[in-house]
Amino acid sequence: MKKIADSRRLLGAAHNTTLKELNTLYKGLMKTHHPDRFQEEAQRLEAEQTSQRVIEAYKFLESIHPETHEKEAEEYTKTTETTAISNWNYKHMTLHVNFGDGSVYEYFGVGPNVYKKFVNTDGNARFARRHIFHAFPYRKISGPKPA
């Protein structure tokens, strides 16, 4: 959740910012911090670092935005409802879930208690469908691999 808050703070985005507004904020910051606007090497390097952080924050917020989720809802539902979980990784309240079709999703703010229940249950996929997949902010890391 810290990553979400930090990204919003960097871009100046609110919780309910639309994708279009997010894009406008991103473009404005990129114009301000574009490395080509600076003559001195030190300023150019600082602008390059800032622009990289802005790009990463924008791509991250875009990937977890509800409008993005709406566009990808069919694929997400198919993956989470019909594909087995092949692997997972948990670190800093972030759960990475790899599915059998090659899709990888990242879930944010998954508390240690929820993760322990997920790991200790016999039906990991069933538990995840009920308590994780639609309860936490998520983003797609990679899509299904072609057949």
ZIZI-V441206 format. One record per backbone hydrogen bond with DSSP energy under -0.5 kcal/mol. CO is the residue of the C=O (numbers start at 1). NH is the residue of the N-H. If there is no record, write none. Layout:
CO:NH, CO:NH
This chain:
1:5, 2:6, 3:7, 4:8, 5:9, 6:10, 7:11, 8:12, 8:13, 14:17, 18:22, 19:23, 20:24, 21:25, 22:26, 23:27, 24:28, 25:29, 26:30, 27:31, 28:32, 29:33, 30:34, 34:37, 35:38, 40:44, 41:45, 42:46, 43:47, 44:48, 45:49, 46:50, 47:51, 48:52, 49:53, 50:54, 51:55, 52:56, 53:57, 54:58, 55:59, 56:60, 57:61, 58:62, 59:63, 60:64, 61:65, 62:65, 65:68, 65:69, 66:70, 67:71, 68:72, 70:73, 72:76, 73:77, 74:78, 75:79, 76:80, 77:81, 78:82, 79:83, 84:86, 84:100, 87:98, 89:96, 91:94, 93:109, 93:110, 94:91, 94:96, 95:97, 95:107, 96:89, 96:98, 97:105, 98:86, 98:87, 99:102, 101:145, 103:99, 104:141, 104:142, 105:97, 106:139, 107:95, 109:111, 111:115, 112:116, 113:117, 114:118, 115:119, 116:120, 117:121, 122:124, 123:127, 124:128, 125:129, 126:130, 127:131, 128:132, 128:133, 132:135, 132:136, 137:108, 139:106, 139:141, 142:104
